[in-house]
Amino acid sequence: MANLQFEDLPHYTYDDYVQWEGRWDLIHGVAHAMSPAPGIAHQVK
């Protein structure tokens, strides 16, 4: 199995990004699903 290269990933534009629902970041054209930040109670423990 070959290693996945950056060039092999799908690349998107800002126009694509503004149509998406949910929490996403677009970094150098590559989409990254973002999870919510942990709650305060989680950080205290």
Biopython code that builds the backbone (N, CA, C, O; Angstrom):
import numpy as np
from Bio.PDB.StructureBuilder import StructureBuilder

atoms = [
    (1, "MET", "N", (0.854, -1.172, 0.000)),
    (1, "MET", "CA", (0.000, 0.000, 0.000)),
    (1, "MET", "C", (0.901, 1.238, 0.000)),
    (1, "MET", "O", (1.851, 1.328, 0.779)),
    (2, "ALA", "N", (0.598, 2.159, -0.859)),
    (2, "ALA", "CA", (1.395, 3.385, -0.964)),
    (2, "ALA", "C", (0.990, 4.388, 0.115)),
    (2, "ALA", "O", (-0.153, 4.395, 0.572)),
    (3, "ASN", "N", (1.926, 5.221, 0.508)),
    (3, "ASN", "CA", (1.635, 6.286, 1.464)),
    (3, "ASN", "C", (0.812, 7.369, 0.796)),
    (3, "ASN", "O", (1.027, 7.693, -0.372)),
    (4, "LEU", "N", (-0.113, 7.917, 1.527)),
    (4, "LEU", "CA", (-0.943, 9.006, 1.029)),
    (4, "LEU", "C", (-0.121, 10.288, 0.995)),
    (4, "LEU", "O", (0.515, 10.644, 1.987)),
    (5, "GLN", "N", (-0.130, 10.966, -0.111)),
    (5, "GLN", "CA", (0.625, 12.205, -0.286)),
    (5, "GLN", "C", (-0.340, 13.393, -0.253)),
    (5, "GLN", "O", (-1.519, 13.253, -0.576)),
    (6, "PHE", "N", (0.167, 14.549, 0.137)),
    (6, "PHE", "CA", (-0.638, 15.769, 0.189)),
    (6, "PHE", "C", (-1.294, 16.046, -1.154)),
    (6, "PHE", "O", (-2.450, 16.466, -1.205)),
    (7, "GLU", "N", (-0.582, 15.818, -2.220)),
    (7, "GLU", "CA", (-1.092, 16.084, -3.566)),
    (7, "GLU", "C", (-2.260, 15.164, -3.934)),
    (7, "GLU", "O", (-3.056, 15.492, -4.814)),
    (8, "ASP", "N", (-2.360, 14.005, -3.257)),
    (8, "ASP", "CA", (-3.421, 13.042, -3.547)),
    (8, "ASP", "C", (-4.740, 13.395, -2.871)),
    (8, "ASP", "O", (-5.789, 12.880, -3.255)),
    (9, "LEU", "N", (-4.697, 14.272, -1.863)),
    (9, "LEU", "CA", (-5.905, 14.654, -1.137)),
    (9, "LEU", "C", (-6.761, 15.584, -1.991)),
    (9, "LEU", "O", (-6.227, 16.370, -2.774)),
    (10, "PRO", "N", (-8.094, 15.502, -1.847)),
    (10, "PRO", "CA", (-8.941, 16.455, -2.569)),
    (10, "PRO", "C", (-8.719, 17.865, -2.024)),
    (10, "PRO", "O", (-8.578, 18.051, -0.815)),
    (11, "HIS", "N", (-8.687, 18.838, -2.897)),
    (11, "HIS", "CA", (-8.501, 20.230, -2.502)),
    (11, "HIS", "C", (-9.769, 21.013, -2.825)),
    (11, "HIS", "O", (-10.410, 20.794, -3.853)),
    (12, "TYR", "N", (-10.114, 21.923, -1.930)),
    (12, "TYR", "CA", (-11.345, 22.687, -2.037)),
    (12, "TYR", "C", (-11.039, 24.176, -2.018)),
    (12, "TYR", "O", (-9.942, 24.599, -1.656)),
    (13, "THR", "N", (-12.026, 24.954, -2.412)),
    (13, "THR", "CA", (-11.894, 26.408, -2.411)),
    (13, "THR", "C", (-12.793, 26.990, -1.318)),
    (13, "THR", "O", (-13.586, 26.284, -0.695)),
    (14, "TYR", "N", (-12.645, 28.289, -1.108)),
    (14, "TYR", "CA", (-13.500, 28.979, -0.142)),
    (14, "TYR", "C", (-14.965, 28.881, -0.576)),
    (14, "TYR", "O", (-15.849, 28.757, 0.272)),
    (15, "ASP", "N", (-15.233, 28.935, -1.872)),
    (15, "ASP", "CA", (-16.610, 28.810, -2.359)),
    (15, "ASP", "C", (-17.215, 27.461, -1.970)),
    (15, "ASP", "O", (-18.404, 27.382, -1.662)),
    (16, "ASP", "N", (-16.401, 26.397, -1.983)),
    (16, "ASP", "CA", (-16.872, 25.094, -1.519)),
    (16, "ASP", "C", (-17.158, 25.157, -0.017)),
    (16, "ASP", "O", (-18.205, 24.707, 0.450)),
    (17, "TYR", "N", (-16.216, 25.718, 0.719)),
    (17, "TYR", "CA", (-16.269, 25.777, 2.184)),
    (17, "TYR", "C", (-17.540, 26.462, 2.696)),
    (17, "TYR", "O", (-18.159, 25.975, 3.641)),
    (18, "VAL", "N", (-17.930, 27.569, 2.094)),
    (18, "VAL", "CA", (-19.086, 28.314, 2.612)),
    (18, "VAL", "C", (-20.395, 27.552, 2.426)),
    (18, "VAL", "O", (-21.405, 27.918, 3.027)),
    (19, "GLN", "N", (-20.398, 26.509, 1.615)),
    (19, "GLN", "CA", (-21.614, 25.722, 1.397)),
    (19, "GLN", "C", (-21.730, 24.544, 2.356)),
    (19, "GLN", "O", (-22.780, 23.904, 2.410)),
    (20, "TRP", "N", (-20.685, 24.243, 3.109)),
    (20, "TRP", "CA", (-20.686, 23.092, 4.000)),
    (20, "TRP", "C", (-21.419, 23.391, 5.296)),
    (20, "TRP", "O", (-21.424, 24.526, 5.773)),
    (21, "GLU", "N", (-22.037, 22.364, 5.859)),
    (21, "GLU", "CA", (-22.652, 22.461, 7.176)),
    (21, "GLU", "C", (-21.724, 21.811, 8.191)),
    (21, "GLU", "O", (-20.905, 20.964, 7.834)),
    (22, "GLY", "N", (-21.847, 22.191, 9.416)),
    (22, "GLY", "CA", (-21.027, 21.599, 10.463)),
    (22, "GLY", "C", (-19.758, 22.403, 10.693)),
    (22, "GLY", "O", (-19.580, 23.490, 10.142)),
    (23, "ARG", "N", (-18.879, 21.843, 11.522)),
    (23, "ARG", "CA", (-17.640, 22.522, 11.912)),
    (23, "ARG", "C", (-16.486, 21.989, 11.070)),
    (23, "ARG", "O", (-16.049, 20.851, 11.246)),
    (24, "TRP", "N", (-16.005, 22.813, 10.166)),
    (24, "TRP", "CA", (-14.909, 22.452, 9.277)),
    (24, "TRP", "C", (-13.888, 23.568, 9.230)),
    (24, "TRP", "O", (-14.232, 24.743, 9.355)),
    (25, "ASP", "N", (-12.635, 23.198, 9.049)),
    (25, "ASP", "CA", (-11.570, 24.151, 8.737)),
    (25, "ASP", "C", (-11.034, 23.790, 7.373)),
    (25, "ASP", "O", (-11.003, 22.620, 6.992)),
    (26, "LEU", "N", (-10.615, 24.794, 6.647)),
    (26, "LEU", "CA", (-10.019, 24.603, 5.331)),
    (26, "LEU", "C", (-8.582, 25.095, 5.434)),
    (26, "LEU", "O", (-8.340, 26.299, 5.521)),
    (27, "ILE", "N", (-7.631, 24.168, 5.425)),
    (27, "ILE", "CA", (-6.220, 24.500, 5.601)),
    (27, "ILE", "C", (-5.472, 24.111, 4.336)),
    (27, "ILE", "O", (-5.375, 22.930, 4.002)),
    (28, "HIS", "N", (-4.949, 25.097, 3.642)),
    (28, "HIS", "CA", (-4.236, 24.881, 2.376)),
    (28, "HIS", "C", (-5.085, 24.070, 1.406)),
    (28, "HIS", "O", (-4.564, 23.233, 0.670)),
    (29, "GLY", "N", (-6.404, 24.319, 1.405)),
    (29, "GLY", "CA", (-7.296, 23.657, 0.471)),
    (29, "GLY", "C", (-7.773, 22.283, 0.911)),
    (29, "GLY", "O", (-8.572, 21.663, 0.210)),
    (30, "VAL", "N", (-7.309, 21.794, 2.046)),
    (30, "VAL", "CA", (-7.698, 20.471, 2.540)),
    (30, "VAL", "C", (-8.690, 20.648, 3.690)),
    (30, "VAL", "O", (-8.448, 21.415, 4.622)),
    (31, "ALA", "N", (-9.814, 19.923, 3.607)),
    (31, "ALA", "CA", (-10.859, 20.018, 4.624)),
    (31, "ALA", "C", (-10.483, 19.197, 5.850)),
    (31, "ALA", "O", (-9.999, 18.072, 5.732)),
    (32, "HIS", "N", (-10.715, 19.782, 7.049)),
    (32, "HIS", "CA", (-10.472, 19.112, 8.323)),
    (32, "HIS", "C", (-11.727, 19.245, 9.165)),
    (32, "HIS", "O", (-12.169, 20.356, 9.457)),
    (33, "ALA", "N", (-12.310, 18.105, 9.560)),
    (33, "ALA", "CA", (-13.485, 18.116, 10.434)),
    (33, "ALA", "C", (-13.035, 18.524, 11.829)),
    (33, "ALA", "O", (-12.066, 17.975, 12.352)),
    (34, "MET", "N", (-13.720, 19.467, 12.428)),
    (34, "MET", "CA", (-13.357, 19.983, 13.744)),
    (34, "MET", "C", (-14.327, 19.430, 14.788)),
    (34, "MET", "O", (-15.537, 19.389, 14.566)),
    (35, "SER", "N", (-13.789, 19.016, 15.906)),
    (35, "SER", "CA", (-14.625, 18.557, 17.007)),
    (35, "SER", "C", (-14.821, 19.721, 17.979)),
    (35, "SER", "O", (-13.996, 20.633, 18.035)),
    (36, "PRO", "N", (-15.905, 19.689, 18.736)),
    (36, "PRO", "CA", (-16.116, 20.767, 19.703)),
    (36, "PRO", "C", (-15.048, 20.750, 20.798)),
    (36, "PRO", "O", (-14.481, 19.702, 21.105)),
    (37, "ALA", "N", (-14.787, 21.892, 21.368)),
    (37, "ALA", "CA", (-13.835, 22.003, 22.462)),
    (37, "ALA", "C", (-14.380, 21.292, 23.690)),
    (37, "ALA", "O", (-15.594, 21.277, 23.896)),
    (38, "PRO", "N", (-13.525, 20.706, 24.504)),
    (38, "PRO", "CA", (-14.009, 20.051, 25.719)),
    (38, "PRO", "C", (-14.631, 21.061, 26.684)),
    (38, "PRO", "O", (-14.256, 22.233, 26.707)),
    (39, "GLY", "N", (-15.571, 20.590, 27.462)),
    (39, "GLY", "CA", (-16.221, 21.451, 28.439)),
    (39, "GLY", "C", (-15.295, 21.765, 29.608)),
    (39, "GLY", "O", (-14.266, 21.113, 29.789)),
    (40, "ILE", "N", (-15.663, 22.761, 30.392)),
    (40, "ILE", "CA", (-14.843, 23.188, 31.544)),
    (40, "ILE", "C", (-14.700, 22.042, 32.546)),
    (40, "ILE", "O", (-13.611, 21.839, 33.084)),
    (41, "ALA", "N", (-15.763, 21.295, 32.806)),
    (41, "ALA", "CA", (-15.685, 20.199, 33.765)),
    (41, "ALA", "C", (-14.654, 19.157, 33.313)),
    (41, "ALA", "O", (-13.963, 18.578, 34.152)),
    (42, "HIS", "N", (-14.544, 18.917, 32.044)),
    (42, "HIS", "CA", (-13.568, 17.977, 31.518)),
    (42, "HIS", "C", (-12.145, 18.473, 31.741)),
    (42, "HIS", "O", (-11.250, 17.682, 32.038)),
    (43, "GLN", "N", (-11.938, 19.752, 31.603)),
    (43, "GLN", "CA", (-10.589, 20.318, 31.731)),
    (43, "GLN", "C", (-10.136, 20.362, 33.184)),
    (43, "GLN", "O", (-8.933, 20.332, 33.445)),
    (44, "VAL", "N", (-11.062, 20.431, 34.135)),
    (44, "VAL", "CA", (-10.715, 20.536, 35.551)),
    (44, "VAL", "C", (-10.203, 19.192, 36.083)),
    (44, "VAL", "O", (-9.301, 19.158, 36.921)),
    (45, "LYS", "N", (-10.764, 18.112, 35.607)),
    (45, "LYS", "CA", (-10.422, 16.765, 36.116)),
    (45, "LYS", "C", (-9.067, 16.330, 35.688)),
    (45, "LYS", "O", (-8.635, 15.229, 36.031)),
]
sb = StructureBuilder()
sb.init_structure("model")
sb.init_model(0)
sb.init_chain("A")
sb.init_seg("    ")
for serial, (resi, resn, name, xyz) in enumerate(atoms, 1):
    if name == "N":
        sb.init_residue(resn, " ", resi, " ")
    sb.init_atom(name, np.array(xyz, "f"), 0.0, 1.0, " ", f" {name:<3s}", serial, name[0])
structure = sb.get_structure()
